[in-house]
Every structure is written in structure tokens, then in C-alpha cells.
Amino acid sequence: MSLTVLSFCMHYLYPQFKQKDERMKVIREKGIFYSYFAIFVFHVIFMTLLQFDVIHLTAMNLLNVLTSLTIMAVFISMVIVARIY
């Protein structure tokens, strides 16, 4: 799932990233900045759900889910920033 999102986002972002200009740098910087907060929220949610036994995941499953969410958050935030700027 995350690789599909990555592919579609890179397809959309390629014209902006092709021109190595200031706009590309702003898109990358702000996209990473906003995705940091999304990743923080993901971690807080998963820690809360695991602490209160709402969900039961093994460590490997949790790492797979968090990795996928991290990849998707980074690239989707870049697409959103590219649409705004």
C-alpha cells in the first residue's frame, strides 16, 4: 500500500522536483516538517491503543504498520504542500 502511494505521489511531484529550484526545496522542507507531526501522532495513538489493550499487535506487525504510515505521511504531505505552493 505504501509503495503505491509513494509511486503516485512521485508521479505527481516529478515536474516540481525536476526543476531544482527554490520551490522544490520549500516543498521538501515543509512536507517533512508537517509529516513529522503526523508521525508523532501515529506513535501516540499506537502507544495508547497498545497500552490499554485495544489492539493486539506483535512488534513486527507494529513496525510494518508504522513504516507504511511514515512513508505515506511523508509523500502525501509533500503533495499537499505542492498543491498549496
Protein Blocks (a to p, Z undefined) as FASTA:
>chain_A
ZZmmmmmmmmmmmmmmmmccfklmmmmmmmmmmmmmmmmmmmmmmmmmmmnomaccdfkl
mmmmmmmmmmmmmmmmmmmmmmmZZ
